[in-house]
Amino acid sequence: MRDMILILGAETPSGRAVARKLRAEHYYCRLLPSGAGARDAAAESPAGVILAGEADEGAFAPDADIFSLGLPVLALGSSARAACAALGEREAGEPIRDAVVSLVYGSSALFEGVDAGERWIARADSYALPERFRIVAQGDGVGVGYADEQARQYLLQLQIERNDPDGMAILLNFARSVCGCTPWWTTESFIASAETGLRAALDNFETVKINAVLVGGGTDAEIPRLVALTRELPVEVRFIELMPIGECAHWPKERFIENSSVLEAVPELTPCGSSGVARLYTLPNAKGRVGLISPLSSHFCPDCNRIRITPDGRLKPCLHSAQEIELRGLHGAELDAKIREGICAKPMRHHLSAVSPSESLRGMSRIGG
């Protein structure tokens, strides 16, 4: 089991907000889509699971089998209501709808240090659940929160708000007291982990590449230090220009800098060939090399022979094209024809620049390849 909290709801603002709050307190979190099943969750070996996706943000109802994994589970908001409906039955009575209610908390590790008080609730219904669950949060006669303390499973019909000290306390109680996680996710731990991984890679692979995305006002300050790695290590440090795709499409143009900034920062670099789409350079007597990949300042579209298939089975003729061709359910000649259609649809070039974002309808994390 890993010292990590798994959050389901990666595609929703609510899921990502919960992850940010815990990460800000140095608790390591991983995000999966709300539709991930029990098998997906178990494969991550987490210390606990938070179901944070909201239905009005496009989240799927959680897989009820997650509650059979023997892991601590905290379900929030509409994910909690969906879990309640899967585990029991909704009771008759007046529900809570978009109202400020006075909440009273029962004795529970989840509410340590959280005082009773008023709280806005979008929706809460009363449920008849298996006997192992008891009401641990109640407002206006409605069971807002249910808990199986022995199984460490909690169903809380609350959303964690942006400025929400009680919500933050609940998340920390779950991570720390319920799951037994520690706040190890720090800059120092990142560096140590990266160094360990780099040493292992050098011991086991002939070629090791280190990718660094250039971000103006960010990673550009680290150019000399990253290049210096090639003096003593047989690695290829590759600098990739930031592309305006996904959430980066709306970043200020100052963030998008050209790879020429690497040559300006380290003028002793000299050309030594190419590797794929990377132009290669080396320092005098260095063991490694530096690669520059320039999708904006010097696009390599004429030499690109890639098409991409997304995790949900759509073919993208170009990374930056809005066009997607459905492949799911196709077989044999029909599948072959669609792949050929995608290849033939590949455009001559993209039209990226710092002020002209990608036409792609997805961010990189939802494309892959």
N, C-alpha and C positions, 0 to 999 in steps of 0.2 A: 504494500500500500504506500502511495506517495503522499508527501506533505503538500497536498494540493486540493483545492476546491474546484469541482467541475460545475460550470454554470450552463444550463440549457436555455437558449434564447439569444444566440449570437446574432440573429438577423433583426433583433428588436432593440430599440433604444433602451427599454427597461433592462434587458439582459446585459447590455454593454455598460449601463450605468452601475449596476450591482458589481460588475467586475472592476470598474474603475475605483469604486469606493474601497473594495477590499485590497486592491493593488496599492492604493495610496497609503494603506496601513501596512504594506509589505507582506501581505498574504498572497501566495502564488495561486492564480486562478487560470483555468483553461475554459474556453468557450466552445460549445457545440450548438448547432441549430436546435430549435425547440422540438423538431421532429425526430431527433436522435432517439433510438430505442434503448432498452435495458442492456442489450448486448454491446451497443456502442459505449454506453456509460461504464460498463464493467471493464471494457478493454482499456480504459484510461487509468484504472486502479486508483481512483481518487479516495481521499479521506472522507469526503462527503459531497453531496449533490444539492445544488440550488436550482429549482425550477422557477425561472424568472420571466419567461416570455408572456406578453400580454396579448390576448385575443384580438383586441382592437388595433394592434400593431402588426397583425398578420401571423401570430404565433399559432402553432398546432397544439392540440391538447396533449399533455404528457403521456408517455407510455406507462400504464399502471403497473407493469412488471418491474419498474424501477424500485417500487416499494418492496419487492421480494428479493432484492440483492443483498440484504443485510447491511446496507450502508445508511449512515445518517442522511436524512433528506429534509430540506426546507422548501416547501412550495409556497409561492407568493402570488397574491392577486388572482387573476383569472386562472392561472395554473393551479392554484390551490382549490378553486371552485371546481375545476375539471377533475382534479384528483378526488375531491369529496364525492362528486357525482359517480366516479368510477368505483369508489370503495364503499359507498353507501347510497342513501336516498335523501333527496331534499324533503324537508318537512314543511307542512303548511304553516302559514303565519306571515306576518308583515315583514318583508325584507328591508334591508338598508339600501337606499339608492341616493347617491350624490348628496351626502349629508355629513354634518359634523356631529359626532356622537361622543359620549363620555365612555371611555374604555376602561375596564377593570381587568387587570391581569392576575392570573392564578400563580401559584408557586411552580416555577419552571426554570431550568437552566437557561432557557432562551430569553427570559425577561429579567435576568439579574441586573440590577441597577436601573431598570426602566420603571418609572412611576406611572400610576394611573393618571389619566387626563383626557382632554378632548383631542379628537383626531378626525380629519376628513377621510371618509371612506366612499369610494366610487360605487361599490356594490358588495353586499355580503348577504348570504342566505344561511338559514339554519339547516343542518343535515343530521340525519340519524346514521351514525357510523358504527363500525364494529366496536365491541366493548373495550378493546384495548386503547381506543382513543377517548380522551376526556377533553372537556372544554377548558381552555387555559386563557382565553381572551373573550370578553363579552361586552357588548354595547347595545343598549336599548332592547335588552331581552333576546338579542340574536347572538348565536355563537360565531364569533369572528375568527377565533383561532382554536385549533384542535391539536392534541399532542398524544403520541404514544411514547412516553419517556423511556420505556425499556428498549424499544427499537430505535429510539432517537429520531423519530419522524414527526414533522410538524407541518400543519396545513394552516397557513395564515392569510386570510383574505384582505391583506393590506398591500399597498404599493409603497415601495421605498422612495420617498420624495427627494428632490435635489438638496434642499437644506433641511435635513431631518435627523437631528441628534438621536432620537429614540430609534429610528430605523437603522442608523449606523451602529448603535449599541446592540440591536438584535442581530445584525450581520456578524459583528465581532464575537458575540456570545456563541453564535452557531459555529464559527470558524475555530475559535479558541477553546471554549469550554465543551462544546458538543463533539466536534470533530478532532480536537487535540492538535490542531495545526499551530505552527509557529511562524512568526513574522521574519522569515529568512530571505525574502525576495528583495534584495538590496543591490546597489551598484557593485559593492565588493563581491557579492555572490555571483553576479553576472560575469565579472572578470575572471573569477576563479573557475567557473564552469566553462567559460570559453577557452581558457588556457588548457584545461584538462581535455576538452574535446579536440583542440588543435593538436596537442601532443599525441593523442590516440590516433588521429587521422594521419599524422606524419609517420607513425609507426606501422600503419596498415595499408596505406594507399601510395601509389606511385606519384599521382598528381593531386595536389590539394589547392583549391581555389578559395579565396576569401572575398566575398562580394561586399562592397560598400556603396550605398546610394548617396550621391552628393546632394546635400541640402544646404542652401545658402543660409548663413546664420546658425548653422548646426554642425554637421559633420565636416564641412569644409575646413574648420579649424584643426581637424585631426589628420589632414592629408599628410604632412611630413612624418608623423608618428606611424601611420599605416604603411607608408612607403618604406620606412626604415625596417619594417619586419622582413623585407626581402633581402636585407644585407646578410643576415645570418640564417634565415630559414628558406628551404627550397619550396617556396609557395608562390602562387600567382595572386597578387592583390588586385582585384578588378574594381575600378570605379565606374559606376553606372549613373548616367544623368537621370535625375528625377523626372518622371513622366506625369503629366496632368491627367491622371485617370483615377476614377473613384473619388474618394474624399479629397485627394490631392488636386483634383481638377479645380477646386475653388481656393487653393492656397495663393497668397500674393506672389506676383511674378519674381520678387526678389529671392524666393526660395529656389528658383530654377536657375542653376548656374551651369556653364559649359565645362566640359572636361579639360579645356585649355587651362583652367584654373589649377589643375594638377601639375602641368608642365611649368606654370608660372611659380607655383609654390616650391617645386623641386627641379630647378633648371638643369641639374646634372643628369637627368634622365635622358637616355638616347634611344632611338628606335631600334628594334631588333626583330621585326617581322609582325606576323599576325597569327591569331588563333580563333577560328570561327569569325564572329563579328567583332572581336576585340583587337585593337591595335596594341602591339606589345612594345614595352620600353624596359630598360634595365639601368641600374646604377653600376658604376665601375666596380668590378670584382664582386658583385652581389651573387648570392646563391639562388635568388628567386627573380621574378619578373613582375612588372606592373602592366595591367591591361586597362585600356580605356574603351568603354562601350558608350556610343554617342547617338542615341535614338533621336535626339532633338537637333543638335548642332551639325551632325553629319550622318543623316539617316542611311541605313544599309538595306533599304527595301529591295533594290534590284537583286541582292544576294540572298534574300530571305526565302527559304523553302518550307516554312512552317505553316501548318494549320493547327488548330487547337480544339480539343473536345472537353467541354465543361463537365463538372461532376454530375450534372443532371442530364447528360446525354445530348448536348447540342454542339454542333460543329461551328466554329468561328473561322471563316476564311482568313481573317486578319485580327490580330490582338486588338486593334483599335477600331474595328468596324462594328457597326450596330447590328449587322446581319448575323443571324444565328439559324442554323438548319437543324431541324429536329431529326435525331437518329433513333430515338427509343422506339422499340417495337419492330424495327426493320431487320430483315435478314436477307442473306444471299444476294441475288442480282439487284434487288430493290435497295439494299444497303450500299452496295457497290456504286449504284447510280447516284445516290445522294452524296457519297464521298467525292465522286468525280465532279458533281455539281459544285460542291464547296471549293474544290481545287480551282475549278474554272472561274469561280467568283472572286478569287483572290485579287484585290486591287493592285494597281501599279505601285502605289505608295500610300502612306498615311499622311496626314496634314497637321501633325502635332507641332505646337510651339508653346512658349510660356503663356501666351494669351489665346491659344486655340486648343481647347482640351480634346481629349479622346472622345470619339463617337461611341465608344463601347458603353453598353447599358449596365455593365457590371464592373465592380472593382477587381483588382488582381486576385484577392483572396477567393473570389467566386469563379475565377477562370481556371487558374492552374496552368501547368504545362511549361 
